[in-house]
Amino acid sequence: MLPSGLPDHVDDQENVSRFLTSSSQFNSTMVKPSAFLPNPIHRNASVFRIDNEPERLRKVWQETTSGERQLKGLAIVRVAEVRRVQLEILADEPPPAHANIEGWPWIESDPELQKARQKDLATQVASCAQLVLL
């Protein structure tokens, strides 16, 4: 059991939420693949194990960011859909309810191929995501 009270294992039936801070990550009807691309430094994509609770997610946003960016929306996706494309979601607290999408391809010798493979996976995940505009 994690400090937040959540189980260590992120279950396939859980939904996770990704913060959307840029219009390049979504449009009025859908989540774009760029919303799920991994951070190149950490090599993962940060999500929260909070399902469709915009007010709770806003609070988490305020507590975990420097305030330089504005929270514009959420991309909510079922964990099973992330695992279906051979990525993994692992709990990573603190902060409470935090997790990471892991397992992105890293091909140091071919950055273009790496980018293409990551975009393909992000496209598949984004196609299953629900957009919540704030």
Phi, psi and omega in degrees: 000136181275164178305330180286347185097353178281153176293154178300320182274131176273116186284148179303329184277352177287154168255148173236154182242135177250131178288135176249123185238356184221144178293348175286350182264351182196165168233195186291346185235345187208160174275133178270156180305326182301339179296333185252000180298144183286153172290125185293338179281312183270345179061035176208176177237125184281135176221168176235142181274054179233119189262110170051045175238077187306321181292318178295321179292323175299319179298315178300317178304311182297325182281339188245000180238164182279353179087005181284333180247152179261136176281119184253338181184183180227146170247117183250128183220146177285137181304321180302326179291324177292316180291331179301330180265017175073025169258168183232152173241122182239135176299142181209075177265153357282170356289167181305139176070012181278146175211169178231143169274119186242168173095016179293146178289135175234114183237085185305325184282347182215080183301328180291318176295319177303311181299317180295317181292320178296318180295321178299313179296317179297324178296316180296319179292314182298327181294340179260356186275146174265135179265130173237112179273141181250000000 
